[in-house]
Amino acid sequence: MTSYKLHYACVSCRVSFKQHAWPQREHLCPNCSGPLLCAGHDFAPPRRRDVRGWSVVAAVLGEGLRYEGLSACGCAKEPEYRPRTRAELRIRRTVATREGLPLSETLSRPDPLTPLTD
């Protein structure tokens, strides 16, 4: 069994790192010494200068979502949907407010108006 590293991101510094997930250890940012947020296995960070892209990442991670797609064994890779632009984020916030749904649920939908099917 292979242990894959997870991506950890510091939204305020706009940096990300790949580290092993140690449950008893808190991951700290080397720049600001703040806690790093676990972004998942399939996180593709925006460029450091892309403030708008990092604002979307902050909203997604702030809702407790991660960028995942790997199965437990690592053989099936189907990335989950996450918004990448501020326009996509704005649409999903509007739908969540109008429909009375949690924001984390609408951020997980490829199309914000169709419900998720399991």
N, CA, C and O atoms as CSV, one atom per row, in Angstrom:
chain,resi,resn,atom,element,x,y,z
A,1,MET,N,N,0.851,-1.175,0.000
A,1,MET,CA,C,0.000,0.000,0.000
A,1,MET,C,C,0.891,1.230,0.000
A,1,MET,O,O,1.815,1.335,0.807
A,2,THR,N,N,0.618,2.143,-0.889
A,2,THR,CA,C,1.389,3.374,-1.005
A,2,THR,C,C,0.687,4.485,-0.256
A,2,THR,O,O,-0.534,4.623,-0.330
A,3,SER,N,N,1.464,5.276,0.467
A,3,SER,CA,C,0.866,6.433,1.143
A,3,SER,C,C,1.178,7.671,0.304
A,3,SER,O,O,2.338,8.027,0.099
A,4,TYR,N,N,0.126,8.308,-0.168
A,4,TYR,CA,C,0.279,9.489,-0.999
A,4,TYR,C,C,0.282,10.735,-0.131
A,4,TYR,O,O,-0.397,10.800,0.894
A,5,LYS,N,N,1.055,11.720,-0.557
A,5,LYS,CA,C,1.094,12.981,0.162
A,5,LYS,C,C,-0.135,13.808,-0.200
A,5,LYS,O,O,-0.657,13.727,-1.312
A,6,LEU,N,N,-0.574,14.591,0.751
A,6,LEU,CA,C,-1.696,15.497,0.542
A,6,LEU,C,C,-1.177,16.906,0.295
A,6,LEU,O,O,-0.081,17.262,0.728
A,7,HIS,N,N,-1.974,17.698,-0.403
A,7,HIS,CA,C,-1.653,19.103,-0.592
A,7,HIS,C,C,-2.177,19.884,0.604
A,7,HIS,O,O,-3.310,19.683,1.042
A,8,TYR,N,N,-1.354,20.766,1.120
A,8,TYR,CA,C,-1.745,21.679,2.185
A,8,TYR,C,C,-1.527,23.095,1.668
A,8,TYR,O,O,-0.511,23.373,1.032
A,9,ALA,N,N,-2.473,23.991,1.936
A,9,ALA,CA,C,-2.403,25.342,1.390
A,9,ALA,C,C,-2.532,26.385,2.492
A,9,ALA,O,O,-3.268,26.208,3.463
A,10,CYS,N,N,-1.802,27.465,2.315
A,10,CYS,CA,C,-1.946,28.652,3.153
A,10,CYS,C,C,-2.555,29.723,2.252
A,10,CYS,O,O,-1.896,30.231,1.345
A,11,VAL,N,N,-3.805,30.057,2.508
A,11,VAL,CA,C,-4.525,30.984,1.640
A,11,VAL,C,C,-3.994,32.400,1.798
A,11,VAL,O,O,-3.930,33.142,0.817
A,12,SER,N,N,-3.615,32.791,3.001
A,12,SER,CA,C,-3.132,34.157,3.205
A,12,SER,C,C,-1.791,34.400,2.508
A,12,SER,O,O,-1.553,35.499,2.007
A,13,CYS,N,N,-0.909,33.393,2.468
A,13,CYS,CA,C,0.381,33.518,1.776
A,13,CYS,C,C,0.299,33.098,0.314
A,13,CYS,O,O,1.212,33.373,-0.464
A,14,ARG,N,N,-0.792,32.432,-0.063
A,14,ARG,CA,C,-1.013,31.911,-1.413
A,14,ARG,C,C,0.093,30.947,-1.839
A,14,ARG,O,O,0.693,31.092,-2.904
A,15,VAL,N,N,0.347,29.956,-0.974
A,15,VAL,CA,C,1.320,28.910,-1.270
A,15,VAL,C,C,0.714,27.554,-0.919
A,15,VAL,O,O,-0.223,27.466,-0.126
A,16,SER,N,N,1.261,26.500,-1.520
A,16,SER,CA,C,0.815,25.153,-1.172
A,16,SER,C,C,2.024,24.225,-1.115
A,16,SER,O,O,3.050,24.461,-1.754
A,17,PHE,N,N,1.867,23.166,-0.330
A,17,PHE,CA,C,2.939,22.197,-0.116
A,17,PHE,C,C,2.342,20.802,-0.111
A,17,PHE,O,O,1.175,20.621,0.239
A,18,LYS,N,N,3.139,19.817,-0.498
A,18,LYS,CA,C,2.722,18.426,-0.386
A,18,LYS,C,C,3.432,17.838,0.830
A,18,LYS,O,O,4.657,17.883,0.934
A,19,GLN,N,N,2.637,17.284,1.748
A,19,GLN,CA,C,3.198,16.707,2.963
A,19,GLN,C,C,2.429,15.446,3.316
A,19,GLN,O,O,1.287,15.259,2.896
A,20,HIS,N,N,3.059,14.599,4.080
A,20,HIS,CA,C,2.368,13.409,4.575
A,20,HIS,C,C,1.325,13.824,5.602
A,20,HIS,O,O,1.519,14.788,6.343
A,21,ALA,N,N,0.234,13.102,5.640
A,21,ALA,CA,C,-0.848,13.409,6.579
A,21,ALA,C,C,-0.583,12.680,7.890
A,21,ALA,O,O,-0.883,11.494,8.023
A,22,TRP,N,N,-0.027,13.388,8.840
A,22,TRP,CA,C,0.189,12.839,10.176
A,22,TRP,C,C,-0.942,13.336,11.058
A,22,TRP,O,O,-1.078,14.545,11.249
A,23,PRO,N,N,-1.763,12.433,11.604
A,23,PRO,CA,C,-2.925,12.886,12.375
A,23,PRO,C,C,-2.576,13.654,13.642
A,23,PRO,O,O,-3.340,14.532,14.044
A,24,GLN,N,N,-1.466,13.361,14.275
A,24,GLN,CA,C,-1.130,14.007,15.531
A,24,GLN,C,C,-0.330,15.296,15.324
A,24,GLN,O,O,-0.013,15.978,16.299
A,25,ARG,N,N,0.003,15.642,14.077
A,25,ARG,CA,C,0.846,16.797,13.807
A,25,ARG,C,C,0.043,17.894,13.116
A,25,ARG,O,O,-0.713,17.625,12.183
A,26,GLU,N,N,0.210,19.121,13.575
A,26,GLU,CA,C,-0.410,20.259,12.906
A,26,GLU,C,C,0.570,20.785,11.861
A,26,GLU,O,O,1.745,21.000,12.160
A,27,HIS,N,N,0.095,20.990,10.656
A,27,HIS,CA,C,0.944,21.482,9.580
A,27,HIS,C,C,0.918,23.003,9.605
A,27,HIS,O,O,-0.151,23.612,9.553
A,28,LEU,N,N,2.093,23.615,9.685
A,28,LEU,CA,C,2.211,25.067,9.778
A,28,LEU,C,C,2.875,25.624,8.530
A,28,LEU,O,O,3.729,24.979,7.923
A,29,CYS,N,N,2.472,26.826,8.158
A,29,CYS,CA,C,3.054,27.520,7.015
A,29,CYS,C,C,4.452,28.011,7.387
A,29,CYS,O,O,4.624,28.630,8.437
A,30,PRO,N,N,5.451,27.748,6.547
A,30,PRO,CA,C,6.796,28.233,6.871
A,30,PRO,C,C,6.938,29.743,6.728
A,30,PRO,O,O,7.886,30.322,7.258
A,31,ASN,N,N,6.010,30.396,6.018
A,31,ASN,CA,C,6.100,31.851,5.836
A,31,ASN,C,C,5.496,32.621,7.003
A,31,ASN,O,O,6.128,33.522,7.554
A,32,CYS,N,N,4.248,32.257,7.382
A,32,CYS,CA,C,3.535,33.039,8.396
A,32,CYS,C,C,3.297,32.267,9.699
A,32,CYS,O,O,2.758,32.828,10.653
A,33,SER,N,N,3.680,31.019,9.751
A,33,SER,CA,C,3.501,30.139,10.916
A,33,SER,C,C,2.041,29.884,11.250
A,33,SER,O,O,1.723,29.434,12.351
A,34,GLY,N,N,1.157,30.167,10.312
A,34,GLY,CA,C,-0.262,29.876,10.508
A,34,GLY,C,C,-0.562,28.433,10.108
A,34,GLY,O,O,0.262,27.791,9.457
A,35,PRO,N,N,-1.723,27.919,10.487
A,35,PRO,CA,C,-2.052,26.543,10.126
A,35,PRO,C,C,-2.349,26.409,8.634
A,35,PRO,O,O,-2.991,27.272,8.035
A,36,LEU,N,N,-1.874,25.322,8.052
A,36,LEU,CA,C,-2.160,25.018,6.658
A,36,LEU,C,C,-3.479,24.259,6.568
A,36,LEU,O,O,-3.784,23.435,7.431
A,37,LEU,N,N,-4.257,24.534,5.528
A,37,LEU,CA,C,-5.517,23.845,5.298
A,37,LEU,C,C,-5.274,22.656,4.382
A,37,LEU,O,O,-4.562,22.772,3.385
A,38,CYS,N,N,-5.856,21.524,4.713
A,38,CYS,CA,C,-5.710,20.339,3.878
A,38,CYS,C,C,-6.558,20.523,2.631
A,38,CYS,O,O,-7.775,20.685,2.723
A,39,ALA,N,N,-5.916,20.497,1.459
A,39,ALA,CA,C,-6.615,20.734,0.201
A,39,ALA,C,C,-6.912,19.445,-0.547
A,39,ALA,O,O,-7.630,19.482,-1.546
A,40,GLY,N,N,-6.393,18.313,-0.110
A,40,GLY,CA,C,-6.691,17.037,-0.751
A,40,GLY,C,C,-5.597,16.571,-1.685
A,40,GLY,O,O,-4.540,17.194,-1.790
A,41,HIS,N,N,-5.864,15.469,-2.360
A,41,HIS,CA,C,-4.879,14.860,-3.249
A,41,HIS,C,C,-4.768,15.559,-4.600
A,41,HIS,O,O,-3.676,15.635,-5.164
A,42,ASP,N,N,-5.875,16.068,-5.125
A,42,ASP,CA,C,-5.919,16.587,-6.492
A,42,ASP,C,C,-5.960,18.101,-6.573
A,42,ASP,O,O,-6.523,18.643,-7.524
A,43,PHE,N,N,-5.392,18.789,-5.623
A,43,PHE,CA,C,-5.399,20.247,-5.614
A,43,PHE,C,C,-4.373,20.768,-6.612
A,43,PHE,O,O,-3.208,20.370,-6.587
A,44,ALA,N,N,-4.814,21.659,-7.486
A,44,ALA,CA,C,-3.918,22.337,-8.422
A,44,ALA,C,C,-3.945,23.817,-8.057
A,44,ALA,O,O,-4.886,24.522,-8.422
A,45,PRO,N,N,-2.942,24.295,-7.351
A,45,PRO,CA,C,-2.995,25.679,-6.866
A,45,PRO,C,C,-2.899,26.684,-7.998
A,45,PRO,O,O,-2.191,26.447,-8.977
A,46,PRO,N,N,-3.604,27.807,-7.880
A,46,PRO,CA,C,-3.427,28.883,-8.855
A,46,PRO,C,C,-2.053,29.526,-8.669
A,46,PRO,O,O,-1.382,29.301,-7.661
A,47,ARG,N,N,-1.654,30.308,-9.627
A,47,ARG,CA,C,-0.381,31.020,-9.483
A,47,ARG,C,C,-0.460,31.968,-8.295
A,47,ARG,O,O,-1.542,32.392,-7.888
A,48,ARG,N,N,0.683,32.286,-7.758
A,48,ARG,CA,C,0.725,33.114,-6.548
A,48,ARG,C,C,0.150,34.511,-6.782
A,48,ARG,O,O,-0.446,35.091,-5.874
A,49,ARG,N,N,0.319,35.050,-7.969
A,49,ARG,CA,C,-0.200,36.387,-8.291
A,49,ARG,C,C,-1.699,36.388,-8.548
A,49,ARG,O,O,-2.311,37.455,-8.582
A,50,ASP,N,N,-2.308,35.218,-8.730
A,50,ASP,CA,C,-3.727,35.116,-9.057
A,50,ASP,C,C,-4.571,35.240,-7.785
A,50,ASP,O,O,-4.975,34.239,-7.193
A,51,VAL,N,N,-4.827,36.468,-7.383
A,51,VAL,CA,C,-5.567,36.739,-6.151
A,51,VAL,C,C,-7.008,36.250,-6.274
A,51,VAL,O,O,-7.567,35.725,-5.312
A,52,ARG,N,N,-7.608,36.417,-7.440
A,52,ARG,CA,C,-8.985,35.977,-7.650
A,52,ARG,C,C,-9.104,34.462,-7.560
A,52,ARG,O,O,-10.054,33.949,-6.969
A,53,GLY,N,N,-8.158,33.750,-8.135
A,53,GLY,CA,C,-8.164,32.285,-8.046
A,53,GLY,C,C,-8.020,31.801,-6.616
A,53,GLY,O,O,-8.675,30.842,-6.208
A,54,TRP,N,N,-7.156,32.471,-5.852
A,54,TRP,CA,C,-6.978,32.087,-4.450
A,54,TRP,C,C,-8.202,32.432,-3.605
A,54,TRP,O,O,-8.444,31.790,-2.583
A,55,SER,N,N,-8.985,33.447,-4.021
A,55,SER,CA,C,-10.209,33.750,-3.274
A,55,SER,C,C,-11.228,32.624,-3.459
A,55,SER,O,O,-11.988,32.327,-2.536
A,56,VAL,N,N,-11.255,31.997,-4.630
A,56,VAL,CA,C,-12.140,30.854,-4.861
A,56,VAL,C,C,-11.668,29.661,-4.040
A,56,VAL,O,O,-12.479,28.954,-3.442
A,57,VAL,N,N,-10.357,29.437,-4.012
A,57,VAL,CA,C,-9.797,28.349,-3.209
A,57,VAL,C,C,-10.126,28.558,-1.730
A,57,VAL,O,O,-10.459,27.606,-1.023
A,58,ALA,N,N,-10.032,29.804,-1.268
A,58,ALA,CA,C,-10.354,30.106,0.138
A,58,ALA,C,C,-11.804,29.791,0.443
A,58,ALA,O,O,-12.110,29.277,1.519
A,59,ALA,N,N,-12.711,30.091,-0.492
A,59,ALA,CA,C,-14.135,29.799,-0.274
A,59,ALA,C,C,-14.393,28.304,-0.241
A,59,ALA,O,O,-15.163,27.828,0.593
A,60,VAL,N,N,-13.758,27.554,-1.142
A,60,VAL,CA,C,-13.959,26.103,-1.188
A,60,VAL,C,C,-13.403,25.445,0.072
A,60,VAL,O,O,-14.082,24.634,0.700
A,61,LEU,N,N,-12.180,25.789,0.441
A,61,LEU,CA,C,-11.574,25.194,1.636
A,61,LEU,C,C,-12.257,25.677,2.906
A,61,LEU,O,O,-12.316,24.945,3.894
A,62,GLY,N,N,-12.770,26.896,2.892
A,62,GLY,CA,C,-13.485,27.425,4.043
A,62,GLY,C,C,-14.791,26.690,4.321
A,62,GLY,O,O,-15.263,26.670,5.457
A,63,GLU,N,N,-15.369,26.092,3.297
A,63,GLU,CA,C,-16.593,25.302,3.461
A,63,GLU,C,C,-16.297,23.862,3.866
A,63,GLU,O,O,-17.219,23.059,4.012
A,64,GLY,N,N,-15.031,23.531,4.049
A,64,GLY,CA,C,-14.667,22.188,4.481
A,64,GLY,C,C,-14.537,21.184,3.348
A,64,GLY,O,O,-14.431,19.984,3.599
A,65,LEU,N,N,-14.545,21.650,2.107
A,65,LEU,CA,C,-14.389,20.758,0.961
A,65,LEU,C,C,-12.916,20.603,0.627
A,65,LEU,O,O,-12.096,21.468,0.938
A,66,ARG,N,N,-12.596,19.485,-0.011
A,66,ARG,CA,C,-11.234,19.240,-0.459
A,66,ARG,C,C,-11.255,18.878,-1.930
A,66,ARG,O,O,-12.290,18.483,-2.467
A,67,TYR,N,N,-10.135,19.010,-2.565
A,67,TYR,CA,C,-9.987,18.653,-3.970
A,67,TYR,C,C,-9.555,17.185,-4.020
A,67,TYR,O,O,-8.367,16.871,-3.943
A,68,GLU,N,N,-10.530,16.306,-4.148
A,68,GLU,CA,C,-10.272,14.870,-4.113
A,68,GLU,C,C,-10.736,14.205,-5.389
A,68,GLU,O,O,-11.556,14.754,-6.125
A,69,GLY,N,N,-10.216,13.038,-5.647
A,69,GLY,CA,C,-10.631,12.246,-6.784
A,69,GLY,C,C,-10.058,10.848,-6.703
A,69,GLY,O,O,-10.505,9.949,-7.416
A,70,LEU,N,N,-9.077,10.656,-5.844
A,70,LEU,CA,C,-8.474,9.341,-5.693
A,70,LEU,C,C,-9.344,8.451,-4.824
A,70,LEU,O,O,-9.903,8.898,-3.823
A,71,SER,N,N,-9.454,7.205,-5.209
A,71,SER,CA,C,-10.102,6.248,-4.323
A,71,SER,C,C,-9.084,5.830,-3.260
A,71,SER,O,O,-7.915,6.212,-3.327
A,72,ALA,N,N,-9.523,5.067,-2.309
A,72,ALA,CA,C,-8.630,4.668,-1.209
A,72,ALA,C,C,-7.423,3.887,-1.704
A,72,ALA,O,O,-6.327,4.028,-1.162
A,73,CYS,N,N,-7.614,3.070,-2.725
A,73,CYS,CA,C,-6.497,2.263,-3.226
A,73,CYS,C,C,-5.692,3.010,-4.282
A,73,CYS,O,O,-4.582,2.591,-4.612
A,74,GLY,N,N,-6.220,4.102,-4.817
A,74,GLY,CA,C,-5.490,4.888,-5.797
A,74,GLY,C,C,-5.669,4.431,-7.227
A,74,GLY,O,O,-5.027,4.973,-8.126
A,75,CYS,N,N,-6.536,3.437,-7.467
A,75,CYS,CA,C,-6.672,2.909,-8.832
A,75,CYS,C,C,-7.711,3.657,-9.654
A,75,CYS,O,O,-7.565,3.741,-10.873
A,76,ALA,N,N,-8.737,4.194,-9.045
A,76,ALA,CA,C,-9.780,4.922,-9.772
A,76,ALA,C,C,-9.609,6.409,-9.543
A,76,ALA,O,O,-9.614,6.868,-8.401
A,77,LYS,N,N,-9.460,7.153,-10.601
A,77,LYS,CA,C,-9.228,8.587,-10.467
A,77,LYS,C,C,-10.285,9.337,-11.258
A,77,LYS,O,O,-10.221,9.414,-12.485
A,78,GLU,N,N,-11.238,9.878,-10.559
A,78,GLU,CA,C,-12.301,10.689,-11.142
A,78,GLU,C,C,-12.449,11.927,-10.272
A,78,GLU,O,O,-13.167,11.885,-9.273
A,79,PRO,N,N,-11.784,13.039,-10.627
A,79,PRO,CA,C,-11.817,14.220,-9.767
A,79,PRO,C,C,-13.228,14.764,-9.580
A,79,PRO,O,O,-14.035,14.773,-10.509
A,80,GLU,N,N,-13.503,15.211,-8.376
A,80,GLU,CA,C,-14.777,15.832,-8.068
A,80,GLU,C,C,-14.775,17.262,-8.584
A,80,GLU,O,O,-13.720,17.873,-8.753
A,81,TYR,N,N,-15.951,17.781,-8.828
A,81,TYR,CA,C,-16.072,19.152,-9.327
A,81,TYR,C,C,-15.840,20.153,-8.198
A,81,TYR,O,O,-16.329,19.971,-7.083
A,82,ARG,N,N,-15.102,21.190,-8.494
A,82,ARG,CA,C,-14.940,22.346,-7.621
A,82,ARG,C,C,-14.888,23.583,-8.517
A,82,ARG,O,O,-14.284,23.526,-9.588
A,83,PRO,N,N,-15.505,24.707,-8.113
A,83,PRO,CA,C,-15.452,25.911,-8.947
A,83,PRO,C,C,-14.024,26.437,-9.053
A,83,PRO,O,O,-13.235,26.323,-8.116
A,84,ARG,N,N,-13.705,27.016,-10.215
A,84,ARG,CA,C,-12.365,27.526,-10.440
A,84,ARG,C,C,-12.335,29.039,-10.647
A,84,ARG,O,O,-11.276,29.657,-10.538
A,85,THR,N,N,-13.489,29.640,-10.945
A,85,THR,CA,C,-13.527,31.081,-11.190
A,85,THR,C,C,-14.491,31.744,-10.210
A,85,THR,O,O,-15.330,31.090,-9.590
A,86,ARG,N,N,-14.344,33.055,-10.092
A,86,ARG,CA,C,-15.233,33.803,-9.196
A,86,ARG,C,C,-16.654,33.838,-9.734
A,86,ARG,O,O,-17.603,33.926,-8.954
A,87,ALA,N,N,-16.822,33.771,-11.051
A,87,ALA,CA,C,-18.162,33.745,-11.627
A,87,ALA,C,C,-18.886,32.459,-11.237
A,87,ALA,O,O,-20.062,32.494,-10.872
A,88,GLU,N,N,-18.187,31.321,-11.312
A,88,GLU,CA,C,-18.785,30.048,-10.891
A,88,GLU,C,C,-19.138,30.084,-9.402
A,88,GLU,O,O,-20.189,29.586,-8.998
A,89,LEU,N,N,-18.272,30.662,-8.604
A,89,LEU,CA,C,-18.521,30.776,-7.168
A,89,LEU,C,C,-19.725,31.672,-6.887
A,89,LEU,O,O,-20.562,31.351,-6.043
A,90,ARG,N,N,-19.808,32.788,-7.593
A,90,ARG,CA,C,-20.923,33.719,-7.411
A,90,ARG,C,C,-22.257,33.069,-7.772
A,90,ARG,O,O,-23.248,33.261,-7.066
A,91,ILE,N,N,-22.293,32.304,-8.859
A,91,ILE,CA,C,-23.523,31.610,-9.265
A,91,ILE,C,C,-23.943,30.609,-8.204
A,91,ILE,O,O,-25.125,30.524,-7.870
A,92,ARG,N,N,-23.006,29.859,-7.675
A,92,ARG,CA,C,-23.333,28.846,-6.672
A,92,ARG,C,C,-23.772,29.479,-5.347
A,92,ARG,O,O,-24.619,28.921,-4.651
A,93,ARG,N,N,-23.214,30.619,-4.998
A,93,ARG,CA,C,-23.674,31.329,-3.795
A,93,ARG,C,C,-25.103,31.832,-3.973
A,93,ARG,O,O,-25.910,31.762,-3.046
A,94,THR,N,N,-25.412,32.336,-5.159
A,94,THR,CA,C,-26.759,32.816,-5.440
A,94,THR,C,C,-27.771,31.678,-5.370
A,94,THR,O,O,-28.842,31.828,-4.781
A,95,VAL,N,N,-27.426,30.531,-5.979
A,95,VAL,CA,C,-28.323,29.376,-5.962
A,95,VAL,C,C,-28.504,28.863,-4.536
A,95,VAL,O,O,-29.614,28.499,-4.149
A,96,ALA,N,N,-27.440,28.830,-3.759
A,96,ALA,CA,C,-27.536,28.356,-2.374
A,96,ALA,C,C,-28.455,29.260,-1.554
A,96,ALA,O,O,-29.260,28.774,-0.761
A,97,THR,N,N,-28.336,30.551,-1.742
A,97,THR,CA,C,-29.195,31.489,-1.008
A,97,THR,C,C,-30.648,31.369,-1.453
A,97,THR,O,O,-31.559,31.341,-0.625
A,98,ARG,N,N,-30.859,31.298,-2.767
A,98,ARG,CA,C,-32.218,31.241,-3.296
A,98,ARG,C,C,-32.928,29.945,-2.938
A,98,ARG,O,O,-34.111,29.959,-2.597
A,99,GLU,N,N,-32.211,28.817,-3.013
A,99,GLU,CA,C,-32.815,27.512,-2.752
A,99,GLU,C,C,-32.779,27.123,-1.280
A,99,GLU,O,O,-33.425,26.153,-0.885
A,100,GLY,N,N,-32.039,27.861,-0.465
A,100,GLY,CA,C,-31.940,27.532,0.958
A,100,GLY,C,C,-31.078,26.310,1.221
A,100,GLY,O,O,-31.310,25.583,2.187
A,101,LEU,N,N,-30.088,26.079,0.373
A,101,LEU,CA,C,-29.190,24.928,0.505
A,101,LEU,C,C,-27.879,25.364,1.135
A,101,LEU,O,O,-27.520,26.539,1.070
A,102,PRO,N,N,-27.162,24.431,1.743
A,102,PRO,CA,C,-25.827,24.777,2.248
A,102,PRO,C,C,-24.880,25.078,1.076
A,102,PRO,O,O,-24.961,24.449,0.022
A,103,LEU,N,N,-24.000,26.033,1.277
A,103,LEU,CA,C,-23.065,26.419,0.223
A,103,LEU,C,C,-22.161,25.265,-0.168
A,103,LEU,O,O,-21.818,25.119,-1.341
A,104,SER,N,N,-21.765,24.436,0.809
A,104,SER,CA,C,-20.875,23.314,0.487
A,104,SER,C,C,-21.523,22.352,-0.498
A,104,SER,O,O,-20.829,21.744,-1.312
A,105,GLU,N,N,-22.846,22.206,-0.435
A,105,GLU,CA,C,-23.535,21.307,-1.374
A,105,GLU,C,C,-23.555,21.886,-2.786
A,105,GLU,O,O,-23.338,21.157,-3.754
A,106,THR,N,N,-23.809,23.175,-2.914
A,106,THR,CA,C,-23.852,23.768,-4.249
A,106,THR,C,C,-22.453,23.920,-4.850
A,106,THR,O,O,-22.311,23.931,-6.073
A,107,LEU,N,N,-21.423,24.036,-4.016
A,107,LEU,CA,C,-20.058,24.091,-4.542
A,107,LEU,C,C,-19.620,22.748,-5.107
A,107,LEU,O,O,-18.696,22.697,-5.919
A,108,SER,N,N,-20.259,21.666,-4.697
A,108,SER,CA,C,-19.896,20.332,-5.160
A,108,SER,C,C,-20.579,19.944,-6.462
A,108,SER,O,O,-20.245,18.912,-7.045
A,109,ARG,N,N,-21.511,20.735,-6.923
A,109,ARG,CA,C,-22.287,20.401,-8.113
A,109,ARG,C,C,-21.644,20.961,-9.384
A,109,ARG,O,O,-21.260,22.130,-9.417
A,110,PRO,N,N,-21.523,20.137,-10.430
A,110,PRO,CA,C,-21.059,20.680,-11.713
A,110,PRO,C,C,-22.059,21.688,-12.292
A,110,PRO,O,O,-21.675,22.711,-12.859
A,111,ASP,N,N,-23.347,21.374,-12.135
A,111,ASP,CA,C,-24.401,22.309,-12.542
A,111,ASP,C,C,-25.148,22.687,-11.263
A,111,ASP,O,O,-25.731,21.813,-10.620
A,112,PRO,N,N,-25.147,23.953,-10.882
A,112,PRO,CA,C,-25.718,24.315,-9.586
A,112,PRO,C,C,-27.229,24.085,-9.466
A,112,PRO,O,O,-27.753,24.028,-8.354
A,113,LEU,N,N,-27.927,23.953,-10.584
A,113,LEU,CA,C,-29.380,23.812,-10.523
A,113,LEU,C,C,-29.861,22.371,-10.476
A,113,LEU,O,O,-31.029,22.131,-10.171
A,114,THR,N,N,-29.000,21.406,-10.768
A,114,THR,CA,C,-29.409,20.001,-10.705
A,114,THR,C,C,-28.881,19.394,-9.420
A,114,THR,O,O,-27.721,19.610,-9.068
A,115,PRO,N,N,-29.717,18.633,-8.705
A,115,PRO,CA,C,-29.254,18.020,-7.452
A,115,PRO,C,C,-28.250,16.910,-7.712
A,115,PRO,O,O,-28.224,16.313,-8.788
A,116,LEU,N,N,-27.427,16.647,-6.709
A,116,LEU,CA,C,-26.448,15.571,-6.793
A,116,LEU,C,C,-27.165,14.219,-6.724
A,116,LEU,O,O,-28.150,14.066,-6.001
A,117,THR,N,N,-26.670,13.262,-7.466
A,117,THR,CA,C,-27.213,11.909,-7.415
A,117,THR,C,C,-26.123,10.986,-6.890
A,117,THR,O,O,-24.964,11.101,-7.288
A,118,ASP,N,N,-26.484,10.087,-6.015
A,118,ASP,CA,C,-25.506,9.154,-5.450
A,118,ASP,C,C,-25.573,7.809,-6.111
A,118,ASP,O,O,-24.816,6.907,-5.753
